[in-house]
Amino acid sequence: MKQNIKKISNKFINIIERGGNALPHPAALFGIFALLTLLLSAIGYFLNWQGVNPANGENVKIINLISVEGLHRILLQLVDNYTGFAPLGIVMVAMLGIGVAESSGLIKAAINALIQRTPKYAITFMIVFTGVISNVASDLGYILIIPLSGVIFHTLGRNPIAGMSAAFAGVSGGFSANLLIGTIDPLLAGLSTEAARIIDPDYYVMPTANYYFMAVSTFLIAISGTWITHIWVEPRLGRYTGEVKIEPVQKLKSSEKKGLRWVIVVILLWLTIFAFGLIPDNGFLRGKDNTVLHSPLIKGFIAVLFLMASSCGIVFGYISGNFKKHDDVINGMSTSFKSLVSFLVLVFFASQFVAWFKWSNLGLVLAIKGADFLQAMNMHLIPLVILFIIFSGFINLFMGSASAKWAIMGPVFIPMFMLLGYSPELSQAVFRIGDSVTNVISPMMSFFALIIVYYQKYDKNAGIGTLIGTMLPYSIIFFIAWSIMMIVWILLGLPLGPEAGLFYTE
């Protein structure tokens, strides 16, 4: 029975993958999406598609981009759309530092040391778990954890795409889960507070509102991600037979061991600087509001990654003998950029599509109409929770920003939950589940194009179909497991966080 289900599921996923890969090149496909957005904006404008934004009561209409004003905006902001696309600068700066670390031999030596010390059965769990935890450090997971996981799997003789997929599942599919409070927590809490005050002017949602639930979710996602990688994804992908050669695990040379010891010293020096800048109440690395969460260290973590990676790479390179002169450092940076060529092309088209879709208000109107429909269903709690998770996940396919979606949906669902006797903290937690589980299959996710480029390192024919087909099982299992966990949490009446219960009483 299990084998039959697996065969049917694999056939379904294979159909999705083949269908997706039969589409044009990802860059061309994003270009087509952009043109379709122009067409739909004109159709929506003339058909008067609109809705009332519950966040501010304003009437939202579709903006026709096939107009004089739309044409002017496209021409004037085409370059800004590209250069201002969030992942572009992040990836380029991070790759400068990572290029130094890679060319120095540091990354290879560190991976060899890691593999030799970590039990093989724990590698996948460690990768997914690290991916989830990396969310506290901005975009570190996308830039470092995912490509490194491919290298680790490849070194172990396992399919590197499976390794990257497991990491991507943790980083993006487990976006809301964490053992630490991240920058997204106070952001969503602030929006939830404003929405809750529609009903109760004195209500306050704390940044720790979902901490208990999300801390436990960290292990749920790590275990689920590990299981689906071993049971489904890795067997389906099979043994890697591509052109990239396996770099076998080798015993470290004495110079490499010495280099790693000095790298640890460099890291400790950095951590000491960070501690002096963050721990004192007036620390020089604290944010304008004197908090750690909004400090430049957290918000500017890519700059920190560049400084740490490049300094560690330089120290390791010279001590190990891989660097002889400063030209070697610069060449390491230059070499890392060669792998970004296809990404730079892809991002140009992806950035235009994302910008035009946002300008058109198509995603905003869709979210408003969907929220109105869900509100009109008037369901009991458990069915409402499940439907809300599905709806949030569906909307996530069209709107990438969690805060933007919650700014629209919060003022609808939080008052609705409160009037039914359920807390704003509960509606926020339910939203976060749906907002996370479809990240890995959403083309609107900012780093979606980058993941395709990572895949293409090992499989030149990889495309959108490959990515969606590989990640779909994670999305489905995460949805099922997380939904069940939420239902059990509700049935047990457990608090979602400190002073954050499930029920609202006036």
Secondary structure as GFF3:
##gff-version 3
##sequence-region A 1 506
A	DSSP	alpha_helix	2	21	.	.	.	ID=ss1
A	DSSP	alpha_helix	26	46	.	.	.	ID=ss2
A	DSSP	beta_strand	50	52	.	.	.	ID=ss3
A	DSSP	beta_strand	59	61	.	.	.	ID=ss4
A	DSSP	alpha_helix	68	83	.	.	.	ID=ss5
A	DSSP	alpha_helix	86	103	.	.	.	ID=ss6
A	DSSP	alpha_helix	106	117	.	.	.	ID=ss7
A	DSSP	three_ten_helix	120	122	.	.	.	ID=ss8
A	DSSP	alpha_helix	123	133	.	.	.	ID=ss9
A	DSSP	three_ten_helix	134	137	.	.	.	ID=ss10
A	DSSP	alpha_helix	140	140	.	.	.	ID=ss11
A	DSSP	pi_helix	141	145	.	.	.	ID=ss12
A	DSSP	alpha_helix	146	155	.	.	.	ID=ss13
A	DSSP	alpha_helix	160	168	.	.	.	ID=ss14
A	DSSP	pi_helix	169	173	.	.	.	ID=ss15
A	DSSP	alpha_helix	184	196	.	.	.	ID=ss16
A	DSSP	alpha_helix	211	228	.	.	.	ID=ss17
A	DSSP	pi_helix	229	233	.	.	.	ID=ss18
A	DSSP	alpha_helix	234	237	.	.	.	ID=ss19
A	DSSP	alpha_helix	254	278	.	.	.	ID=ss20
A	DSSP	alpha_helix	296	299	.	.	.	ID=ss21
A	DSSP	alpha_helix	301	320	.	.	.	ID=ss22
A	DSSP	alpha_helix	326	338	.	.	.	ID=ss23
A	DSSP	alpha_helix	341	360	.	.	.	ID=ss24
A	DSSP	alpha_helix	362	376	.	.	.	ID=ss25
A	DSSP	alpha_helix	381	396	.	.	.	ID=ss26
A	DSSP	alpha_helix	402	419	.	.	.	ID=ss27
A	DSSP	alpha_helix	424	437	.	.	.	ID=ss28
A	DSSP	three_ten_helix	439	441	.	.	.	ID=ss29
A	DSSP	alpha_helix	448	458	.	.	.	ID=ss30
A	DSSP	alpha_helix	464	492	.	.	.	ID=ss31
###
